[in-house]
Amino acid sequence: MTQEEKAERYDFLVREGDKIQFQLSKLQSQNAGINTQSDKYNVEVEKYRQGLLNLENEMAKLFM
């Protein structure tokens, strides 16, 4: 992979990470009250966190 391709991939991963982080923050703020968390909420949060982890792993591969 050329440096230019890595840069483009890096930019894409950062944008995707920002989108996921925005959705996660939005979900967390909607459920900020006491006892408003549910199994559905926990599943959604885990999905977003797993997405971020996948992006991190992909980004790390760019620099190996």
C-alpha positions in Angstrom: 0.0 0.0 0.0 1.4 3.4 -1.0 1.7 6.3 1.4 -1.1 8.0 -0.5 -3.4 5.0 -0.1 -2.6 4.8 3.6 -3.4 8.5 4.0 -6.7 8.1 2.3 -7.5 5.0 4.4 -6.5 6.8 7.5 -8.8 9.7 6.7 -11.7 7.3 6.0 -11.1 5.5 9.3 -11.0 8.8 11.3 -14.3 9.9 9.6 -16.0 6.6 10.4 -14.7 6.8 14.0 -16.1 10.2 14.4 -19.5 9.0 13.1 -19.6 6.1 15.5 -18.4 8.3 18.4 -21.2 10.8 17.6 -23.8 8.1 17.6 -22.5 6.6 20.9 -22.4 10.1 22.6 -26.0 10.7 21.4 -27.2 7.4 22.8 -25.4 8.0 26.1 -26.9 11.4 26.5 -30.4 10.1 25.8 -29.9 7.6 28.5 -28.2 9.8 31.1 -30.9 9.4 33.7 -30.8 7.0 36.6 -32.2 3.6 35.8 -32.9 4.4 32.1 -30.4 1.8 30.8 -31.8 -1.4 29.4 -30.5 -4.5 27.7 -31.2 -2.8 24.3 -29.1 0.2 25.4 -26.3 -2.1 26.5 -26.3 -4.0 23.2 -26.2 -0.7 21.2 -23.3 0.6 23.3 -21.4 -2.6 22.9 -22.0 -2.5 19.1 -20.6 1.0 18.9 -17.6 0.2 21.1 -16.9 -2.9 19.0 -17.1 -0.7 15.8 -14.5 1.7 17.3 -12.3 -1.2 18.3 -12.4 -2.6 14.8 -11.5 0.8 13.4 -8.6 1.1 15.8 -7.3 -2.3 14.8 -7.5 -1.5 11.2 -5.7 1.8 11.8 -2.9 0.0 13.7 -2.4 -2.2 10.7 -1.7 0.9 8.5 1.4 1.6 10.6 2.9 -1.9 10.7 
